[in-house]
Every structure is written in structure tokens, then in C-alpha cells.
């Protein structure tokens, strides 16, 4: 972007291809998979999710479901969509998977009672943070993309967020909002097959800049 116009480009290691440079379109949130480039386009006619397969670009309209997040992993592309909530004028966040080959979006955790956000894609799994109905607590869920089963892997008494996936392992940050007289935080590790290990206690640390990398959970 030069402050007024934007464009999206793809460098394949040898050459750079311009995928979009229309001055009437805003291009943003580009992501790269092993086979596709995915990004968003906004214009006066609405918002589209665009996908380049190496030779051509396809688009689907997502105006009615605002895309708040795009995350890419070994097993695909995850989206956070903002949709109308169950109450008039309300909204909710839903975690979905986007298939670039078929240009389809599939609900993974659609519920009218909770927000599902912070998606991450691992090796055959999708993970996200889900708010409890009360809105106070949040917990981590993992969906096996092969079997379609979903497991809750964190304690409801914590506010768990920002999950990251590495292979089939998951790490996240958890808070205890003053239940014991202080704000406590920890990093939890899910090792698969129902095993979970609560890892590093970060109580009393400054967590304002904490960022997790999913490359290596050790």
C-alpha cells in the first residue's frame, strides 16, 4: 500500500507476480499455502475471498460474513467469520475451514451461544479458543479433520486463548482472573490421545508482549 492504493504480489522464489492492483480495490491479509495464495479484496460492491492456484484467480463473496482472521497450516486454511448473532443486532465469531480447491467454506464449530476464535491449523487438526456461555471463561478445542471429532482439551475454570499448533501438538495461554487473589497465567501443552501437561507457570510476569510460535513446542 502507498497510503491510498494497495496491491497484492506473490514471489515464488524466482519471479514476482502481481495478483491484484486495481486502484478501486483494497487488497489485504494475503496468506500462502503449499498450493495457493489466499487474500481478501474489498470494493464498493462488497468483500471477496480470492484464491490464486498458480495460473488463475477465483473469488467468492464473503460480504455477509466478515473475515476477521485467516490462518494457514499443513492441513488447510482456517477462517474466523463474524456473523449475525442469535439476538437482534448482535454478532458472533465462528471458526471455519476454507478449501481453495473447491472454493468452499465449511463450519467447524458453529454455535449461537459462544465465540469461536484464534484458529490454528496443525497436522490433521484444527484448534481454536471458545468462550463459555457465561462469557467469563474460555477453553481450547481441537477438531480432528479426518474423523470429524472435536475434543475440549483445557479446563473451563481458566480463560484460555491464543492456541498454536505444531504437528498434532497444541500450546496456549491461560489466565486465572483473580480467583486466588492474583492474575495467574500458564502455558498448557496437549500431547494428543487425551494426554495433557500443564507447563510453564508465568504468574507475575509481564505478558503484554507474549507471542507464541507454533514451530516447536519444546
C-alpha positions as a Markdown table, in Angstrom:
| # | Residue | x | y | z |
|---|---|---|---|---|
| 1 | Unk | 0.0 | 0.0 | 0.0 |
| 2 | Unk | 1.2 | 3.5 | -0.8 |
| 3 | Unk | -1.3 | 5.1 | 1.6 |
| 4 | Unk | -4.2 | 5.4 | -0.9 |
| 5 | Unk | -4.0 | 2.3 | -3.2 |
| 6 | Unk | -3.0 | -1.3 | -2.4 |
| 7 | Unk | -2.0 | -4.4 | -4.4 |
| 8 | Unk | -1.1 | -8.0 | -3.7 |
| 9 | Unk | 2.0 | -9.7 | -5.1 |
| 10 | Unk | 3.4 | -13.3 | -5.0 |
| 11 | Unk | 7.1 | -14.1 | -5.2 |
| 12 | Unk | 7.7 | -17.8 | -6.0 |
| 13 | Unk | 11.5 | -17.7 | -5.2 |
| 14 | Unk | 12.4 | -16.7 | -8.8 |
| 15 | Unk | 9.9 | -14.1 | -10.1 |
| 16 | Unk | 7.2 | -11.8 | -8.6 |
| 17 | Unk | 3.7 | -12.0 | -10.0 |
| 18 | Unk | 1.2 | -9.2 | -9.4 |
| 19 | Unk | -2.1 | -10.8 | -8.4 |
| 20 | Unk | -4.2 | -7.6 | -8.0 |
| 21 | Unk | -3.6 | -3.9 | -8.4 |
| 22 | Unk | -7.0 | -2.4 | -9.2 |
| 23 | Unk | -7.0 | 1.1 | -7.6 |
| 24 | Unk | -10.7 | 0.7 | -6.8 |
| 25 | Unk | -10.0 | -2.4 | -4.7 |
| 26 | Unk | -8.3 | -2.8 | -1.3 |
| 27 | Unk | -6.2 | -5.9 | -1.1 |
| 28 | Unk | -5.3 | -7.3 | 2.4 |
| 29 | Unk | -4.5 | -10.3 | 4.6 |
| 30 | Unk | -2.5 | -12.4 | 2.0 |
| 31 | Unk | -1.6 | -15.9 | 3.1 |
| 32 | Unk | 0.4 | -18.6 | 1.3 |
| 33 | Unk | -0.3 | -22.4 | 1.3 |
| 34 | Unk | 1.7 | -25.1 | -0.4 |
| 35 | Unk | -0.5 | -24.8 | -3.5 |
| 36 | Unk | -2.4 | -21.5 | -3.3 |
| 37 | Unk | -2.3 | -17.8 | -2.4 |
| 38 | Unk | -5.3 | -16.5 | -0.5 |
| 39 | Unk | -6.3 | -12.9 | 0.3 |
| 40 | Unk | -9.2 | -10.6 | 0.7 |
| 41 | Unk | -10.5 | -7.9 | -1.6 |
| 42 | Unk | -12.8 | -5.0 | -0.6 |
| 43 | Unk | -14.6 | -2.7 | -3.0 |
| 44 | Unk | -17.8 | -0.7 | -3.2 |
| 45 | Unk | -19.6 | -3.9 | -4.3 |
| 46 | Unk | -18.5 | -5.9 | -1.2 |
| 47 | Unk | -15.8 | -8.2 | 0.1 |
| 48 | Unk | -14.4 | -11.2 | -1.7 |
| 49 | Unk | -12.1 | -14.1 | -0.7 |
| 50 | Unk | -9.7 | -14.5 | -3.5 |
| 51 | Unk | -7.6 | -17.6 | -4.3 |
| 52 | Unk | -4.7 | -18.0 | -6.8 |
| 53 | Unk | -3.8 | -21.5 | -7.8 |
| 54 | Unk | -0.6 | -20.7 | -9.8 |
| 55 | Unk | -2.3 | -19.9 | -13.0 |
| 56 | Unk | -5.7 | -18.2 | -12.3 |
| 57 | Unk | -7.6 | -16.5 | -9.6 |
| 58 | Unk | -11.1 | -17.5 | -8.3 |
| 59 | Unk | -13.2 | -15.4 | -5.9 |
| 60 | Unk | -16.2 | -16.0 | -3.6 |
| 61 | Unk | -18.3 | -13.3 | -2.0 |
| 62 | Unk | -18.0 | -13.0 | 1.8 |
| 63 | Unk | -19.7 | -9.7 | 2.3 |
| 64 | Unk | -22.3 | -11.1 | 4.7 |
| 65 | Unk | -19.7 | -13.0 | 6.8 |
| 66 | Unk | -16.8 | -10.7 | 7.6 |
| 67 | Unk | -13.5 | -12.5 | 7.6 |
| 68 | Unk | -11.6 | -11.4 | 10.7 |
| 69 | Unk | -8.7 | -13.8 | 10.6 |
| 70 | Unk | -7.0 | -16.1 | 8.1 |
| 71 | Unk | -4.6 | -18.8 | 9.4 |
| 72 | Unk | -2.7 | -21.3 | 7.2 |
| 73 | Unk | -1.3 | -24.7 | 8.3 |
| 74 | Unk | -0.3 | -28.1 | 6.9 |
| 75 | Unk | -3.9 | -29.2 | 6.7 |
| 76 | Unk | -5.5 | -26.2 | 5.1 |
| 77 | Unk | -6.8 | -22.7 | 5.6 |
| 78 | Unk | -8.9 | -21.6 | 8.7 |
| 79 | Unk | -11.1 | -18.5 | 8.9 |
| 80 | Unk | -12.7 | -16.6 | 11.7 |
| 81 | Unk | -16.1 | -15.2 | 10.4 |
| 82 | Unk | -18.2 | -12.5 | 12.1 |
| 83 | Unk | -21.8 | -13.3 | 11.6 |
| 84 | Unk | -25.2 | -12.2 | 12.9 |
| 85 | Unk | -25.8 | -13.5 | 16.4 |
| 86 | Unk | -28.9 | -15.1 | 17.8 |
| 87 | Unk | -30.2 | -11.8 | 19.3 |
| 88 | Unk | -31.2 | -8.9 | 17.1 |
| 89 | Unk | -28.3 | -6.6 | 16.4 |
| 90 | Unk | -25.7 | -9.0 | 18.0 |
| 91 | Unk | -22.8 | -10.7 | 16.3 |
| 92 | Unk | -20.8 | -13.8 | 16.9 |
| 93 | Unk | -17.4 | -15.3 | 15.8 |
| 94 | Unk | -17.3 | -18.7 | 14.0 |
| 95 | Unk | -14.3 | -20.9 | 13.1 |
| 96 | Unk | -14.5 | -22.3 | 9.6 |
| 97 | Unk | -12.2 | -24.1 | 7.1 |
| 98 | Unk | -11.7 | -22.8 | 3.6 |
| 99 | Unk | -10.9 | -25.3 | 0.8 |
| 100 | Unk | -9.0 | -23.5 | -2.0 |
| 101 | Unk | -9.5 | -26.4 | -4.4 |
| 102 | Unk | -13.3 | -26.2 | -4.3 |
| 103 | Unk | -13.7 | -22.6 | -3.1 |
| 104 | Unk | -16.0 | -23.6 | -0.3 |
| 105 | Unk | -16.2 | -22.6 | 3.4 |
| 106 | Unk | -17.3 | -25.2 | 5.9 |
| 107 | Unk | -18.4 | -24.6 | 9.5 |
| 108 | Unk | -16.3 | -26.4 | 12.1 |
| 109 | Unk | -17.7 | -25.2 | 15.3 |
| 110 | Unk | -20.8 | -23.1 | 14.6 |
| 111 | Unk | -22.8 | -22.3 | 17.7 |
| 112 | Unk | -25.2 | -19.5 | 18.5 |
| 113 | Unk | -24.1 | -19.3 | 22.2 |
| 114 | Unk | -20.3 | -18.7 | 22.0 |
| 115 | Unk | -17.5 | -17.0 | 20.2 |
| 116 | Unk | -15.0 | -19.3 | 18.4 |
| 117 | Unk | -11.8 | -17.5 | 17.5 |
| 118 | Unk | -8.0 | -17.7 | 17.3 |
| 119 | Unk | -7.9 | -20.7 | 14.9 |
| 120 | Unk | -4.7 | -22.6 | 14.2 |
| 121 | Unk | -4.1 | -25.5 | 11.8 |
| 122 | Unk | -1.8 | -28.4 | 12.5 |
| 123 | Unk | -1.2 | -31.8 | 11.1 |
| 124 | Unk | -4.7 | -33.0 | 10.5 |
| 125 | Unk | -6.1 | -30.9 | 13.3 |
| 126 | Unk | -7.9 | -27.5 | 13.8 |
| 127 | Unk | -7.7 | -25.8 | 17.1 |
| 128 | Unk | -9.5 | -22.7 | 18.4 |
| 129 | Unk | -10.5 | -20.9 | 21.6 |
| 130 | Unk | -14.1 | -21.0 | 22.5 |
| 131 | Unk | -15.9 | -18.7 | 25.0 |
| 132 | Unk | -18.1 | -20.3 | 27.6 |
| 133 | Unk | -21.8 | -19.2 | 27.6 |
| 134 | Unk | -21.1 | -17.0 | 30.6 |
| 135 | Unk | -18.6 | -15.0 | 28.6 |
| 136 | Unk | -16.1 | -15.2 | 31.6 |
| 137 | Unk | -14.2 | -18.4 | 30.9 |
| 138 | Unk | -12.9 | -19.7 | 27.6 |
| 139 | Unk | -11.4 | -23.1 | 26.7 |
| 140 | Unk | -9.5 | -24.7 | 23.9 |
| 141 | Unk | -11.0 | -27.2 | 21.4 |
| 142 | Unk | -9.3 | -29.5 | 18.9 |
| 143 | Unk | -11.1 | -31.0 | 15.9 |
| 144 | Unk | -9.6 | -34.0 | 14.1 |
| 145 | Unk | -10.1 | -33.1 | 10.4 |
| 146 | Unk | -10.1 | -36.7 | 9.4 |
| 147 | Unk | -12.6 | -38.2 | 11.8 |
| 148 | Unk | -14.6 | -35.0 | 12.4 |
| 149 | Unk | -14.5 | -35.5 | 16.2 |
| 150 | Unk | -14.0 | -32.5 | 18.5 |
| 151 | Unk | -12.4 | -32.6 | 21.9 |
| 152 | Unk | -12.2 | -30.0 | 24.7 |
| 153 | Unk | -8.6 | -30.0 | 26.0 |
| 154 | Unk | -8.4 | -27.3 | 28.6 |
| 155 | Unk | -10.0 | -26.5 | 31.9 |
| 156 | Unk | -13.2 | -24.4 | 31.9 |
| 157 | Unk | -12.1 | -22.6 | 35.1 |
| 158 | Unk | -9.4 | -20.8 | 33.1 |
| 159 | Unk | -9.7 | -18.2 | 30.4 |
| 160 | Unk | -7.6 | -20.0 | 27.7 |
| 161 | Unk | -6.7 | -18.3 | 24.4 |
| 162 | Unk | -4.2 | -17.9 | 21.6 |
| 163 | Unk | -3.7 | -21.6 | 20.7 |
| 164 | Unk | -0.9 | -22.6 | 18.3 |
| 165 | Unk | -0.5 | -25.9 | 16.6 |
| 166 | Unk | 2.7 | -27.8 | 15.8 |
| 167 | Unk | 2.2 | -31.2 | 14.2 |
| 168 | Unk | -0.6 | -32.6 | 16.4 |
| 169 | Unk | 0.5 | -30.8 | 19.5 |
| 170 | Unk | -1.1 | -27.6 | 20.8 |
| 171 | Unk | 0.1 | -24.8 | 23.1 |
| 172 | Unk | -2.0 | -22.0 | 24.6 |
| 173 | Unk | -2.0 | -19.3 | 27.2 |
| 174 | Unk | -4.4 | -19.4 | 30.2 |
| 175 | Unk | -5.5 | -16.9 | 32.8 |
| 176 | Unk | -7.0 | -17.2 | 36.3 |
| 177 | Unk | -8.8 | -13.8 | 36.6 |
| 178 | Unk | -8.1 | -13.2 | 40.3 |
| 179 | Unk | -9.8 | -16.3 | 41.7 |
| 180 | Unk | -6.9 | -16.8 | 44.0 |
| 181 | Unk | -6.3 | -13.1 | 44.6 |
| 182 | Unk | -3.9 | -12.6 | 41.7 |
| 183 | Unk | -3.8 | -13.0 | 37.9 |
| 184 | Unk | -2.1 | -16.2 | 37.1 |
| 185 | Unk | -1.1 | -17.4 | 33.7 |
| 186 | Unk | 0.4 | -20.6 | 32.3 |
| 187 | Unk | 1.2 | -22.4 | 29.0 |
| 188 | Unk | -0.5 | -25.7 | 28.6 |
| 189 | Unk | 0.6 | -28.5 | 26.2 |
| 190 | Unk | -1.8 | -31.0 | 24.6 |
| 191 | Unk | 0.1 | -34.1 | 23.7 |
| 192 | Unk | -2.7 | -35.9 | 21.9 |
| 193 | Unk | -4.6 | -39.1 | 22.8 |
| 194 | Unk | -6.2 | -37.4 | 25.7 |
| 195 | Unk | -2.9 | -36.6 | 27.5 |
| 196 | Unk | -2.4 | -33.1 | 28.7 |
| 197 | Unk | 0.5 | -31.5 | 30.6 |
| 198 | Unk | 0.3 | -28.0 | 32.2 |
| 199 | Unk | 3.6 | -26.5 | 31.5 |
| 200 | Unk | 5.2 | -23.2 | 32.4 |
| 201 | Unk | 3.7 | -21.0 | 35.2 |
| 202 | Unk | 4.1 | -17.4 | 34.2 |
| 203 | Unk | 2.4 | -15.8 | 37.2 |
| 204 | Unk | 3.7 | -12.3 | 38.0 |
| 205 | Unk | 5.3 | -11.9 | 34.6 |
| 206 | Unk | 4.6 | -9.1 | 32.2 |
| 207 | Unk | 2.6 | -10.8 | 29.4 |
| 208 | Unk | 1.7 | -7.8 | 27.4 |
| 209 | Unk | 4.0 | -8.8 | 24.5 |
| 210 | Unk | 3.8 | -12.6 | 24.8 |
| 211 | Unk | 3.6 | -14.2 | 21.4 |
| 212 | Unk | 3.6 | -18.0 | 20.7 |
| 213 | Unk | 5.3 | -19.6 | 17.8 |
| 214 | Unk | 4.0 | -22.9 | 16.6 |
| 215 | Unk | 7.2 | -24.1 | 15.1 |
| 216 | Unk | 8.5 | -26.0 | 18.0 |
| 217 | Unk | 6.6 | -26.6 | 21.3 |
| 218 | Unk | 9.6 | -27.8 | 23.2 |
